[in-house]
């Protein structure tokens, strides 16, 4: 998973000597992937390939929407756009797509683990939620947060993920 650097943002600076890294796309993309799996899994059984493609395509669509909104916002601010700026924004938003790859990969390898389609969906959901909690925790550590704040970041993201799990369970019954 790559990271995003945004030196122009007025966000708190990381500790001296550390590069400013923005993991929000990875966290957001993981939450998006978890939501896709939860929503798709409530509609019944479908082929693994369909779920993997749904995860990847949704990640690409949301990536494109984020790129467009950032570039459009720059144009509204009367900033001219260069090819380099477009490339930079595309790269900055790439973690949204990359976060869909591990859950899609989990779906792809699920037959090797002896899982049926429902098991594949649960595995993909667990992988997406692990990514979400993991990237939020890494972001906190890299930002120089205290151990307590890092735990809070992980716990809040775990809670958000558990809400998705509860919705998935409720919609299946």
Chimera marker file (.cmm) of the C-alpha trace (Angstrom):
<marker_set name="trace">
<marker id="1" x="0.000" y="0.000" z="0.000" r="1" g="1" b="0" radius="0.5"/>
<marker id="2" x="1.435" y="3.365" z="-0.853" r="1" g="1" b="0" radius="0.5"/>
<marker id="3" x="0.989" y="6.585" z="1.005" r="1" g="1" b="0" radius="0.5"/>
<marker id="4" x="-0.024" y="10.061" z="0.089" r="1" g="1" b="0" radius="0.5"/>
<marker id="5" x="2.079" y="13.142" z="0.709" r="1" g="1" b="0" radius="0.5"/>
<marker id="6" x="0.409" y="16.506" z="0.741" r="1" g="1" b="0" radius="0.5"/>
<marker id="7" x="2.855" y="19.212" z="1.708" r="1" g="1" b="0" radius="0.5"/>
<marker id="8" x="0.341" y="21.925" z="0.746" r="1" g="1" b="0" radius="0.5"/>
<marker id="9" x="-2.209" y="20.808" z="3.360" r="1" g="1" b="0" radius="0.5"/>
<marker id="10" x="-2.226" y="22.656" z="6.649" r="1" g="1" b="0" radius="0.5"/>
<marker id="11" x="-2.297" y="19.533" z="8.790" r="1" g="1" b="0" radius="0.5"/>
<marker id="12" x="-0.237" y="18.967" z="11.933" r="1" g="1" b="0" radius="0.5"/>
<marker id="13" x="3.353" y="18.205" z="11.035" r="1" g="1" b="0" radius="0.5"/>
<marker id="14" x="4.890" y="14.816" z="11.840" r="1" g="1" b="0" radius="0.5"/>
<marker id="15" x="7.796" y="14.494" z="14.240" r="1" g="1" b="0" radius="0.5"/>
<marker id="16" x="11.080" y="15.998" z="13.086" r="1" g="1" b="0" radius="0.5"/>
<marker id="17" x="12.816" y="13.804" z="10.524" r="1" g="1" b="0" radius="0.5"/>
<marker id="18" x="9.635" y="11.933" z="9.521" r="1" g="1" b="0" radius="0.5"/>
<marker id="19" x="7.973" y="12.407" z="6.158" r="1" g="1" b="0" radius="0.5"/>
<marker id="20" x="4.390" y="13.676" z="6.175" r="1" g="1" b="0" radius="0.5"/>
<marker id="21" x="2.272" y="10.699" z="5.203" r="1" g="1" b="0" radius="0.5"/>
<marker id="22" x="-1.483" y="10.662" z="4.678" r="1" g="1" b="0" radius="0.5"/>
<marker id="23" x="-3.045" y="7.222" z="5.131" r="1" g="1" b="0" radius="0.5"/>
<marker id="24" x="-6.637" y="8.430" z="4.888" r="1" g="1" b="0" radius="0.5"/>
<marker id="25" x="-7.096" y="6.885" z="1.424" r="1" g="1" b="0" radius="0.5"/>
<marker id="26" x="-6.017" y="3.472" z="2.699" r="1" g="1" b="0" radius="0.5"/>
<marker id="27" x="-8.325" y="3.698" z="5.713" r="1" g="1" b="0" radius="0.5"/>
<marker id="28" x="-11.195" y="5.007" z="3.590" r="1" g="1" b="0" radius="0.5"/>
<marker id="29" x="-10.625" y="2.405" z="0.871" r="1" g="1" b="0" radius="0.5"/>
<marker id="30" x="-10.618" y="-0.403" z="3.433" r="1" g="1" b="0" radius="0.5"/>
<marker id="31" x="-13.895" y="0.838" z="4.917" r="1" g="1" b="0" radius="0.5"/>
<marker id="32" x="-15.320" y="1.106" z="1.406" r="1" g="1" b="0" radius="0.5"/>
<marker id="33" x="-14.246" y="-2.467" z="0.606" r="1" g="1" b="0" radius="0.5"/>
<marker id="34" x="-15.817" y="-3.727" z="3.835" r="1" g="1" b="0" radius="0.5"/>
<marker id="35" x="-19.054" y="-1.947" z="2.947" r="1" g="1" b="0" radius="0.5"/>
<marker id="36" x="-19.068" y="-3.446" z="-0.551" r="1" g="1" b="0" radius="0.5"/>
<marker id="37" x="-18.581" y="-6.963" z="0.825" r="1" g="1" b="0" radius="0.5"/>
<marker id="38" x="-21.272" y="-6.472" z="3.462" r="1" g="1" b="0" radius="0.5"/>
<marker id="39" x="-23.748" y="-5.070" z="0.973" r="1" g="1" b="0" radius="0.5"/>
<marker id="40" x="-23.034" y="-7.607" z="-1.738" r="1" g="1" b="0" radius="0.5"/>
<marker id="41" x="-23.198" y="-10.507" z="0.679" r="1" g="1" b="0" radius="0.5"/>
<marker id="42" x="-26.740" y="-9.616" z="1.707" r="1" g="1" b="0" radius="0.5"/>
<marker id="43" x="-28.023" y="-10.019" z="-1.856" r="1" g="1" b="0" radius="0.5"/>
<marker id="44" x="-27.510" y="-13.753" z="-1.940" r="1" g="1" b="0" radius="0.5"/>
<marker id="45" x="-24.957" y="-16.074" z="-3.454" r="1" g="1" b="0" radius="0.5"/>
<marker id="46" x="-22.911" y="-15.033" z="-6.451" r="1" g="1" b="0" radius="0.5"/>
<marker id="47" x="-19.632" y="-16.135" z="-8.025" r="1" g="1" b="0" radius="0.5"/>
<marker id="48" x="-16.356" y="-15.215" z="-6.352" r="1" g="1" b="0" radius="0.5"/>
<marker id="49" x="-15.171" y="-13.513" z="-9.518" r="1" g="1" b="0" radius="0.5"/>
<marker id="50" x="-18.172" y="-11.191" z="-9.366" r="1" g="1" b="0" radius="0.5"/>
<marker id="51" x="-17.342" y="-10.153" z="-5.783" r="1" g="1" b="0" radius="0.5"/>
<marker id="52" x="-13.648" y="-9.636" z="-6.555" r="1" g="1" b="0" radius="0.5"/>
<marker id="53" x="-14.509" y="-7.511" z="-9.605" r="1" g="1" b="0" radius="0.5"/>
<marker id="54" x="-17.112" y="-5.573" z="-7.640" r="1" g="1" b="0" radius="0.5"/>
<marker id="55" x="-14.495" y="-4.750" z="-5.007" r="1" g="1" b="0" radius="0.5"/>
<marker id="56" x="-11.900" y="-3.650" z="-7.550" r="1" g="1" b="0" radius="0.5"/>
<marker id="57" x="-14.318" y="-1.711" z="-9.760" r="1" g="1" b="0" radius="0.5"/>
<marker id="58" x="-15.851" y="0.092" z="-6.795" r="1" g="1" b="0" radius="0.5"/>
<marker id="59" x="-12.363" y="1.062" z="-5.630" r="1" g="1" b="0" radius="0.5"/>
<marker id="60" x="-11.537" y="2.424" z="-9.101" r="1" g="1" b="0" radius="0.5"/>
<marker id="61" x="-14.800" y="4.391" z="-9.323" r="1" g="1" b="0" radius="0.5"/>
<marker id="62" x="-14.288" y="5.967" z="-5.900" r="1" g="1" b="0" radius="0.5"/>
<marker id="63" x="-10.639" y="6.698" z="-6.774" r="1" g="1" b="0" radius="0.5"/>
<marker id="64" x="-11.773" y="8.467" z="-9.957" r="1" g="1" b="0" radius="0.5"/>
<marker id="65" x="-14.396" y="10.429" z="-8.019" r="1" g="1" b="0" radius="0.5"/>
<marker id="66" x="-11.782" y="11.583" z="-5.511" r="1" g="1" b="0" radius="0.5"/>
<marker id="67" x="-9.340" y="12.542" z="-8.266" r="1" g="1" b="0" radius="0.5"/>
<marker id="68" x="-12.024" y="14.475" z="-10.110" r="1" g="1" b="0" radius="0.5"/>
<marker id="69" x="-13.210" y="16.290" z="-6.995" r="1" g="1" b="0" radius="0.5"/>
<marker id="70" x="-9.677" y="17.343" z="-6.041" r="1" g="1" b="0" radius="0.5"/>
<marker id="71" x="-8.844" y="18.481" z="-9.567" r="1" g="1" b="0" radius="0.5"/>
<marker id="72" x="-12.185" y="20.244" z="-9.969" r="1" g="1" b="0" radius="0.5"/>
<marker id="73" x="-11.679" y="21.923" z="-6.600" r="1" g="1" b="0" radius="0.5"/>
<marker id="74" x="-8.297" y="23.205" z="-7.763" r="1" g="1" b="0" radius="0.5"/>
<marker id="75" x="-9.884" y="24.607" z="-10.918" r="1" g="1" b="0" radius="0.5"/>
<marker id="76" x="-12.560" y="26.334" z="-8.839" r="1" g="1" b="0" radius="0.5"/>
<marker id="77" x="-9.738" y="27.919" z="-6.869" r="1" g="1" b="0" radius="0.5"/>
<marker id="78" x="-8.474" y="29.373" z="-10.161" r="1" g="1" b="0" radius="0.5"/>
<marker id="79" x="-5.399" y="27.182" z="-10.184" r="1" g="1" b="0" radius="0.5"/>
<marker id="80" x="-4.237" y="25.934" z="-13.534" r="1" g="1" b="0" radius="0.5"/>
<marker id="81" x="-3.723" y="22.209" z="-13.827" r="1" g="1" b="0" radius="0.5"/>
<marker id="82" x="-0.575" y="20.714" z="-15.253" r="1" g="1" b="0" radius="0.5"/>
<marker id="83" x="-0.076" y="17.118" z="-16.284" r="1" g="1" b="0" radius="0.5"/>
<marker id="84" x="2.242" y="16.761" z="-13.311" r="1" g="1" b="0" radius="0.5"/>
<marker id="85" x="-0.531" y="17.942" z="-10.954" r="1" g="1" b="0" radius="0.5"/>
<marker id="86" x="-2.991" y="15.463" z="-12.493" r="1" g="1" b="0" radius="0.5"/>
<marker id="87" x="-0.440" y="12.652" z="-12.091" r="1" g="1" b="0" radius="0.5"/>
<marker id="88" x="0.265" y="13.681" z="-8.508" r="1" g="1" b="0" radius="0.5"/>
<marker id="89" x="-3.418" y="13.729" z="-7.573" r="1" g="1" b="0" radius="0.5"/>
<marker id="90" x="-3.972" y="10.354" z="-9.253" r="1" g="1" b="0" radius="0.5"/>
<marker id="91" x="-1.075" y="8.917" z="-7.256" r="1" g="1" b="0" radius="0.5"/>
<marker id="92" x="-2.214" y="10.581" z="-4.022" r="1" g="1" b="0" radius="0.5"/>
<marker id="93" x="-5.631" y="8.938" z="-4.293" r="1" g="1" b="0" radius="0.5"/>
<marker id="94" x="-4.305" y="5.520" z="-5.358" r="1" g="1" b="0" radius="0.5"/>
<marker id="95" x="-4.545" y="3.952" z="-1.852" r="1" g="1" b="0" radius="0.5"/>
<marker id="96" x="-8.341" y="3.903" z="-2.255" r="1" g="1" b="0" radius="0.5"/>
<marker id="97" x="-7.945" y="1.374" z="-5.077" r="1" g="1" b="0" radius="0.5"/>
<marker id="98" x="-5.077" y="-0.453" z="-3.411" r="1" g="1" b="0" radius="0.5"/>
<marker id="99" x="-7.167" y="-1.061" z="-0.288" r="1" g="1" b="0" radius="0.5"/>
<marker id="100" x="-9.584" y="-3.153" z="-2.378" r="1" g="1" b="0" radius="0.5"/>
<marker id="101" x="-6.836" y="-5.528" z="-3.532" r="1" g="1" b="0" radius="0.5"/>
<marker id="102" x="-6.329" y="-7.550" z="-0.295" r="1" g="1" b="0" radius="0.5"/>
<marker id="103" x="-10.072" y="-8.308" z="0.165" r="1" g="1" b="0" radius="0.5"/>
<marker id="104" x="-10.369" y="-9.187" z="-3.542" r="1" g="1" b="0" radius="0.5"/>
<marker id="105" x="-7.312" y="-11.412" z="-3.141" r="1" g="1" b="0" radius="0.5"/>
<marker id="106" x="-8.915" y="-13.069" z="-0.119" r="1" g="1" b="0" radius="0.5"/>
<marker id="107" x="-11.950" y="-13.888" z="-2.259" r="1" g="1" b="0" radius="0.5"/>
<marker id="108" x="-9.672" y="-15.284" z="-4.965" r="1" g="1" b="0" radius="0.5"/>
<marker id="109" x="-7.800" y="-17.623" z="-2.608" r="1" g="1" b="0" radius="0.5"/>
<marker id="110" x="-10.854" y="-18.643" z="-0.579" r="1" g="1" b="0" radius="0.5"/>
<marker id="111" x="-11.332" y="-21.930" z="-2.510" r="1" g="1" b="0" radius="0.5"/>
<marker id="112" x="-7.811" y="-22.939" z="-1.450" r="1" g="1" b="0" radius="0.5"/>
<marker id="113" x="-8.986" y="-22.536" z="2.142" r="1" g="1" b="0" radius="0.5"/>
<marker id="114" x="-12.046" y="-24.684" z="1.526" r="1" g="1" b="0" radius="0.5"/>
<marker id="115" x="-14.464" y="-21.774" z="1.889" r="1" g="1" b="0" radius="0.5"/>
<marker id="116" x="-17.771" y="-21.492" z="0.102" r="1" g="1" b="0" radius="0.5"/>
<marker id="117" x="-19.031" y="-18.165" z="-1.204" r="1" g="1" b="0" radius="0.5"/>
<marker id="118" x="-20.432" y="-17.010" z="2.180" r="1" g="1" b="0" radius="0.5"/>
<marker id="119" x="-17.117" y="-17.893" z="3.826" r="1" g="1" b="0" radius="0.5"/>
<marker id="120" x="-15.252" y="-16.017" z="1.106" r="1" g="1" b="0" radius="0.5"/>
<marker id="121" x="-17.364" y="-12.927" z="1.797" r="1" g="1" b="0" radius="0.5"/>
<marker id="122" x="-16.651" y="-13.121" z="5.525" r="1" g="1" b="0" radius="0.5"/>
<marker id="123" x="-12.937" y="-13.597" z="4.856" r="1" g="1" b="0" radius="0.5"/>
<marker id="124" x="-12.900" y="-10.570" z="2.537" r="1" g="1" b="0" radius="0.5"/>
<marker id="125" x="-14.752" y="-8.533" z="5.160" r="1" g="1" b="0" radius="0.5"/>
<marker id="126" x="-12.260" y="-9.545" z="7.856" r="1" g="1" b="0" radius="0.5"/>
<marker id="127" x="-9.323" y="-8.650" z="5.590" r="1" g="1" b="0" radius="0.5"/>
<marker id="128" x="-10.860" y="-5.261" z="4.750" r="1" g="1" b="0" radius="0.5"/>
<marker id="129" x="-11.488" y="-4.484" z="8.423" r="1" g="1" b="0" radius="0.5"/>
<marker id="130" x="-7.972" y="-5.571" z="9.380" r="1" g="1" b="0" radius="0.5"/>
<marker id="131" x="-6.671" y="-3.184" z="6.731" r="1" g="1" b="0" radius="0.5"/>
<marker id="132" x="-8.822" y="-0.376" z="8.025" r="1" g="1" b="0" radius="0.5"/>
<marker id="133" x="-7.716" y="-0.806" z="11.640" r="1" g="1" b="0" radius="0.5"/>
<marker id="134" x="-4.121" y="-1.459" z="10.628" r="1" g="1" b="0" radius="0.5"/>
<marker id="135" x="-3.767" y="1.618" z="8.402" r="1" g="1" b="0" radius="0.5"/>
<marker id="136" x="-5.445" y="3.852" z="10.993" r="1" g="1" b="0" radius="0.5"/>
<marker id="137" x="-3.012" y="2.598" z="13.627" r="1" g="1" b="0" radius="0.5"/>
<marker id="138" x="0.000" y="3.004" z="11.331" r="1" g="1" b="0" radius="0.5"/>
<marker id="139" x="-1.148" y="6.536" z="10.517" r="1" g="1" b="0" radius="0.5"/>
<marker id="140" x="-1.350" y="7.393" z="14.203" r="1" g="1" b="0" radius="0.5"/>
<marker id="141" x="2.095" y="5.949" z="14.951" r="1" g="1" b="0" radius="0.5"/>
<marker id="142" x="3.693" y="7.701" z="11.969" r="1" g="1" b="0" radius="0.5"/>
<marker id="143" x="2.063" y="10.979" z="12.979" r="1" g="1" b="0" radius="0.5"/>
<marker id="144" x="3.778" y="10.709" z="16.351" r="1" g="1" b="0" radius="0.5"/>
<marker id="145" x="0.608" y="9.995" z="18.339" r="1" g="1" b="0" radius="0.5"/>
<marker id="146" x="0.894" y="8.656" z="21.844" r="1" g="1" b="0" radius="0.5"/>
<marker id="147" x="0.253" y="4.975" z="22.477" r="1" g="1" b="0" radius="0.5"/>
<marker id="148" x="-3.120" y="5.869" z="23.943" r="1" g="1" b="0" radius="0.5"/>
<marker id="149" x="-4.153" y="7.912" z="20.889" r="1" g="1" b="0" radius="0.5"/>
<marker id="150" x="-2.967" y="5.101" z="18.606" r="1" g="1" b="0" radius="0.5"/>
<marker id="151" x="-5.194" y="2.671" z="20.521" r="1" g="1" b="0" radius="0.5"/>
<marker id="152" x="-8.103" y="5.114" z="20.219" r="1" g="1" b="0" radius="0.5"/>
<marker id="153" x="-7.563" y="5.400" z="16.442" r="1" g="1" b="0" radius="0.5"/>
<marker id="154" x="-7.536" y="1.619" z="16.119" r="1" g="1" b="0" radius="0.5"/>
<marker id="155" x="-10.545" y="1.197" z="18.412" r="1" g="1" b="0" radius="0.5"/>
<marker id="156" x="-12.639" y="3.799" z="16.586" r="1" g="1" b="0" radius="0.5"/>
<marker id="157" x="-11.883" y="2.143" z="13.258" r="1" g="1" b="0" radius="0.5"/>
<marker id="158" x="-12.652" y="-1.266" z="14.722" r="1" g="1" b="0" radius="0.5"/>
<marker id="159" x="-15.974" y="0.106" z="15.983" r="1" g="1" b="0" radius="0.5"/>
<marker id="160" x="-16.793" y="1.473" z="12.510" r="1" g="1" b="0" radius="0.5"/>
<marker id="161" x="-15.969" y="-1.926" z="11.051" r="1" g="1" b="0" radius="0.5"/>
<marker id="162" x="-18.095" y="-3.720" z="13.617" r="1" g="1" b="0" radius="0.5"/>
<marker id="163" x="-21.044" y="-1.518" z="12.654" r="1" g="1" b="0" radius="0.5"/>
<marker id="164" x="-20.643" y="-2.855" z="9.109" r="1" g="1" b="0" radius="0.5"/>
<marker id="165" x="-20.508" y="-6.427" z="10.438" r="1" g="1" b="0" radius="0.5"/>
<marker id="166" x="-23.705" y="-5.864" z="12.450" r="1" g="1" b="0" radius="0.5"/>
<marker id="167" x="-25.457" y="-4.421" z="9.405" r="1" g="1" b="0" radius="0.5"/>
<marker id="168" x="-24.339" y="-7.420" z="7.342" r="1" g="1" b="0" radius="0.5"/>
<marker id="169" x="-25.676" y="-9.847" z="9.945" r="1" g="1" b="0" radius="0.5"/>
<marker id="170" x="-28.975" y="-7.973" z="10.321" r="1" g="1" b="0" radius="0.5"/>
<marker id="171" x="-29.528" y="-7.768" z="6.565" r="1" g="1" b="0" radius="0.5"/>
<marker id="172" x="-28.940" y="-11.498" z="6.123" r="1" g="1" b="0" radius="0.5"/>
<marker id="173" x="-31.688" y="-12.415" z="8.593" r="1" g="1" b="0" radius="0.5"/>
<link id1="1" id2="2" r="1" g="1" b="0" radius="0.2"/>
<link id1="2" id2="3" r="1" g="1" b="0" radius="0.2"/>
<link id1="3" id2="4" r="1" g="1" b="0" radius="0.2"/>
<link id1="4" id2="5" r="1" g="1" b="0" radius="0.2"/>
<link id1="5" id2="6" r="1" g="1" b="0" radius="0.2"/>
<link id1="6" id2="7" r="1" g="1" b="0" radius="0.2"/>
<link id1="7" id2="8" r="1" g="1" b="0" radius="0.2"/>
<link id1="8" id2="9" r="1" g="1" b="0" radius="0.2"/>
<link id1="9" id2="10" r="1" g="1" b="0" radius="0.2"/>
<link id1="10" id2="11" r="1" g="1" b="0" radius="0.2"/>
<link id1="11" id2="12" r="1" g="1" b="0" radius="0.2"/>
<link id1="12" id2="13" r="1" g="1" b="0" radius="0.2"/>
<link id1="13" id2="14" r="1" g="1" b="0" radius="0.2"/>
<link id1="14" id2="15" r="1" g="1" b="0" radius="0.2"/>
<link id1="15" id2="16" r="1" g="1" b="0" radius="0.2"/>
<link id1="16" id2="17" r="1" g="1" b="0" radius="0.2"/>
<link id1="17" id2="18" r="1" g="1" b="0" radius="0.2"/>
<link id1="18" id2="19" r="1" g="1" b="0" radius="0.2"/>
<link id1="19" id2="20" r="1" g="1" b="0" radius="0.2"/>
<link id1="20" id2="21" r="1" g="1" b="0" radius="0.2"/>
<link id1="21" id2="22" r="1" g="1" b="0" radius="0.2"/>
<link id1="22" id2="23" r="1" g="1" b="0" radius="0.2"/>
<link id1="23" id2="24" r="1" g="1" b="0" radius="0.2"/>
<link id1="24" id2="25" r="1" g="1" b="0" radius="0.2"/>
<link id1="25" id2="26" r="1" g="1" b="0" radius="0.2"/>
<link id1="26" id2="27" r="1" g="1" b="0" radius="0.2"/>
<link id1="27" id2="28" r="1" g="1" b="0" radius="0.2"/>
<link id1="28" id2="29" r="1" g="1" b="0" radius="0.2"/>
<link id1="29" id2="30" r="1" g="1" b="0" radius="0.2"/>
<link id1="30" id2="31" r="1" g="1" b="0" radius="0.2"/>
<link id1="31" id2="32" r="1" g="1" b="0" radius="0.2"/>
<link id1="32" id2="33" r="1" g="1" b="0" radius="0.2"/>
<link id1="33" id2="34" r="1" g="1" b="0" radius="0.2"/>
<link id1="34" id2="35" r="1" g="1" b="0" radius="0.2"/>
<link id1="35" id2="36" r="1" g="1" b="0" radius="0.2"/>
<link id1="36" id2="37" r="1" g="1" b="0" radius="0.2"/>
<link id1="37" id2="38" r="1" g="1" b="0" radius="0.2"/>
<link id1="38" id2="39" r="1" g="1" b="0" radius="0.2"/>
<link id1="39" id2="40" r="1" g="1" b="0" radius="0.2"/>
<link id1="40" id2="41" r="1" g="1" b="0" radius="0.2"/>
<link id1="41" id2="42" r="1" g="1" b="0" radius="0.2"/>
<link id1="42" id2="43" r="1" g="1" b="0" radius="0.2"/>
<link id1="43" id2="44" r="1" g="1" b="0" radius="0.2"/>
<link id1="44" id2="45" r="1" g="1" b="0" radius="0.2"/>
<link id1="45" id2="46" r="1" g="1" b="0" radius="0.2"/>
<link id1="46" id2="47" r="1" g="1" b="0" radius="0.2"/>
<link id1="47" id2="48" r="1" g="1" b="0" radius="0.2"/>
<link id1="48" id2="49" r="1" g="1" b="0" radius="0.2"/>
<link id1="49" id2="50" r="1" g="1" b="0" radius="0.2"/>
<link id1="50" id2="51" r="1" g="1" b="0" radius="0.2"/>
<link id1="51" id2="52" r="1" g="1" b="0" radius="0.2"/>
<link id1="52" id2="53" r="1" g="1" b="0" radius="0.2"/>
<link id1="53" id2="54" r="1" g="1" b="0" radius="0.2"/>
<link id1="54" id2="55" r="1" g="1" b="0" radius="0.2"/>
<link id1="55" id2="56" r="1" g="1" b="0" radius="0.2"/>
<link id1="56" id2="57" r="1" g="1" b="0" radius="0.2"/>
<link id1="57" id2="58" r="1" g="1" b="0" radius="0.2"/>
<link id1="58" id2="59" r="1" g="1" b="0" radius="0.2"/>
<link id1="59" id2="60" r="1" g="1" b="0" radius="0.2"/>
<link id1="60" id2="61" r="1" g="1" b="0" radius="0.2"/>
<link id1="61" id2="62" r="1" g="1" b="0" radius="0.2"/>
<link id1="62" id2="63" r="1" g="1" b="0" radius="0.2"/>
<link id1="63" id2="64" r="1" g="1" b="0" radius="0.2"/>
<link id1="64" id2="65" r="1" g="1" b="0" radius="0.2"/>
<link id1="65" id2="66" r="1" g="1" b="0" radius="0.2"/>
<link id1="66" id2="67" r="1" g="1" b="0" radius="0.2"/>
<link id1="67" id2="68" r="1" g="1" b="0" radius="0.2"/>
<link id1="68" id2="69" r="1" g="1" b="0" radius="0.2"/>
<link id1="69" id2="70" r="1" g="1" b="0" radius="0.2"/>
<link id1="70" id2="71" r="1" g="1" b="0" radius="0.2"/>
<link id1="71" id2="72" r="1" g="1" b="0" radius="0.2"/>
<link id1="72" id2="73" r="1" g="1" b="0" radius="0.2"/>
<link id1="73" id2="74" r="1" g="1" b="0" radius="0.2"/>
<link id1="74" id2="75" r="1" g="1" b="0" radius="0.2"/>
<link id1="75" id2="76" r="1" g="1" b="0" radius="0.2"/>
<link id1="76" id2="77" r="1" g="1" b="0" radius="0.2"/>
<link id1="77" id2="78" r="1" g="1" b="0" radius="0.2"/>
<link id1="78" id2="79" r="1" g="1" b="0" radius="0.2"/>
<link id1="79" id2="80" r="1" g="1" b="0" radius="0.2"/>
<link id1="80" id2="81" r="1" g="1" b="0" radius="0.2"/>
<link id1="81" id2="82" r="1" g="1" b="0" radius="0.2"/>
<link id1="82" id2="83" r="1" g="1" b="0" radius="0.2"/>
<link id1="83" id2="84" r="1" g="1" b="0" radius="0.2"/>
<link id1="84" id2="85" r="1" g="1" b="0" radius="0.2"/>
<link id1="85" id2="86" r="1" g="1" b="0" radius="0.2"/>
<link id1="86" id2="87" r="1" g="1" b="0" radius="0.2"/>
<link id1="87" id2="88" r="1" g="1" b="0" radius="0.2"/>
<link id1="88" id2="89" r="1" g="1" b="0" radius="0.2"/>
<link id1="89" id2="90" r="1" g="1" b="0" radius="0.2"/>
<link id1="90" id2="91" r="1" g="1" b="0" radius="0.2"/>
<link id1="91" id2="92" r="1" g="1" b="0" radius="0.2"/>
<link id1="92" id2="93" r="1" g="1" b="0" radius="0.2"/>
<link id1="93" id2="94" r="1" g="1" b="0" radius="0.2"/>
<link id1="94" id2="95" r="1" g="1" b="0" radius="0.2"/>
<link id1="95" id2="96" r="1" g="1" b="0" radius="0.2"/>
<link id1="96" id2="97" r="1" g="1" b="0" radius="0.2"/>
<link id1="97" id2="98" r="1" g="1" b="0" radius="0.2"/>
<link id1="98" id2="99" r="1" g="1" b="0" radius="0.2"/>
<link id1="99" id2="100" r="1" g="1" b="0" radius="0.2"/>
<link id1="100" id2="101" r="1" g="1" b="0" radius="0.2"/>
<link id1="101" id2="102" r="1" g="1" b="0" radius="0.2"/>
<link id1="102" id2="103" r="1" g="1" b="0" radius="0.2"/>
<link id1="103" id2="104" r="1" g="1" b="0" radius="0.2"/>
<link id1="104" id2="105" r="1" g="1" b="0" radius="0.2"/>
<link id1="105" id2="106" r="1" g="1" b="0" radius="0.2"/>
<link id1="106" id2="107" r="1" g="1" b="0" radius="0.2"/>
<link id1="107" id2="108" r="1" g="1" b="0" radius="0.2"/>
<link id1="108" id2="109" r="1" g="1" b="0" radius="0.2"/>
<link id1="109" id2="110" r="1" g="1" b="0" radius="0.2"/>
<link id1="110" id2="111" r="1" g="1" b="0" radius="0.2"/>
<link id1="111" id2="112" r="1" g="1" b="0" radius="0.2"/>
<link id1="112" id2="113" r="1" g="1" b="0" radius="0.2"/>
<link id1="113" id2="114" r="1" g="1" b="0" radius="0.2"/>
<link id1="114" id2="115" r="1" g="1" b="0" radius="0.2"/>
<link id1="115" id2="116" r="1" g="1" b="0" radius="0.2"/>
<link id1="116" id2="117" r="1" g="1" b="0" radius="0.2"/>
<link id1="117" id2="118" r="1" g="1" b="0" radius="0.2"/>
<link id1="118" id2="119" r="1" g="1" b="0" radius="0.2"/>
<link id1="119" id2="120" r="1" g="1" b="0" radius="0.2"/>
<link id1="120" id2="121" r="1" g="1" b="0" radius="0.2"/>
<link id1="121" id2="122" r="1" g="1" b="0" radius="0.2"/>
<link id1="122" id2="123" r="1" g="1" b="0" radius="0.2"/>
<link id1="123" id2="124" r="1" g="1" b="0" radius="0.2"/>
<link id1="124" id2="125" r="1" g="1" b="0" radius="0.2"/>
<link id1="125" id2="126" r="1" g="1" b="0" radius="0.2"/>
<link id1="126" id2="127" r="1" g="1" b="0" radius="0.2"/>
<link id1="127" id2="128" r="1" g="1" b="0" radius="0.2"/>
<link id1="128" id2="129" r="1" g="1" b="0" radius="0.2"/>
<link id1="129" id2="130" r="1" g="1" b="0" radius="0.2"/>
<link id1="130" id2="131" r="1" g="1" b="0" radius="0.2"/>
<link id1="131" id2="132" r="1" g="1" b="0" radius="0.2"/>
<link id1="132" id2="133" r="1" g="1" b="0" radius="0.2"/>
<link id1="133" id2="134" r="1" g="1" b="0" radius="0.2"/>
<link id1="134" id2="135" r="1" g="1" b="0" radius="0.2"/>
<link id1="135" id2="136" r="1" g="1" b="0" radius="0.2"/>
<link id1="136" id2="137" r="1" g="1" b="0" radius="0.2"/>
<link id1="137" id2="138" r="1" g="1" b="0" radius="0.2"/>
<link id1="138" id2="139" r="1" g="1" b="0" radius="0.2"/>
<link id1="139" id2="140" r="1" g="1" b="0" radius="0.2"/>
<link id1="140" id2="141" r="1" g="1" b="0" radius="0.2"/>
<link id1="141" id2="142" r="1" g="1" b="0" radius="0.2"/>
<link id1="142" id2="143" r="1" g="1" b="0" radius="0.2"/>
<link id1="143" id2="144" r="1" g="1" b="0" radius="0.2"/>
<link id1="144" id2="145" r="1" g="1" b="0" radius="0.2"/>
<link id1="145" id2="146" r="1" g="1" b="0" radius="0.2"/>
<link id1="146" id2="147" r="1" g="1" b="0" radius="0.2"/>
<link id1="147" id2="148" r="1" g="1" b="0" radius="0.2"/>
<link id1="148" id2="149" r="1" g="1" b="0" radius="0.2"/>
<link id1="149" id2="150" r="1" g="1" b="0" radius="0.2"/>
<link id1="150" id2="151" r="1" g="1" b="0" radius="0.2"/>
<link id1="151" id2="152" r="1" g="1" b="0" radius="0.2"/>
<link id1="152" id2="153" r="1" g="1" b="0" radius="0.2"/>
<link id1="153" id2="154" r="1" g="1" b="0" radius="0.2"/>
<link id1="154" id2="155" r="1" g="1" b="0" radius="0.2"/>
<link id1="155" id2="156" r="1" g="1" b="0" radius="0.2"/>
<link id1="156" id2="157" r="1" g="1" b="0" radius="0.2"/>
<link id1="157" id2="158" r="1" g="1" b="0" radius="0.2"/>
<link id1="158" id2="159" r="1" g="1" b="0" radius="0.2"/>
<link id1="159" id2="160" r="1" g="1" b="0" radius="0.2"/>
<link id1="160" id2="161" r="1" g="1" b="0" radius="0.2"/>
<link id1="161" id2="162" r="1" g="1" b="0" radius="0.2"/>
<link id1="162" id2="163" r="1" g="1" b="0" radius="0.2"/>
<link id1="163" id2="164" r="1" g="1" b="0" radius="0.2"/>
<link id1="164" id2="165" r="1" g="1" b="0" radius="0.2"/>
<link id1="165" id2="166" r="1" g="1" b="0" radius="0.2"/>
<link id1="166" id2="167" r="1" g="1" b="0" radius="0.2"/>
<link id1="167" id2="168" r="1" g="1" b="0" radius="0.2"/>
<link id1="168" id2="169" r="1" g="1" b="0" radius="0.2"/>
<link id1="169" id2="170" r="1" g="1" b="0" radius="0.2"/>
<link id1="170" id2="171" r="1" g="1" b="0" radius="0.2"/>
<link id1="171" id2="172" r="1" g="1" b="0" radius="0.2"/>
<link id1="172" id2="173" r="1" g="1" b="0" radius="0.2"/>
</marker_set>
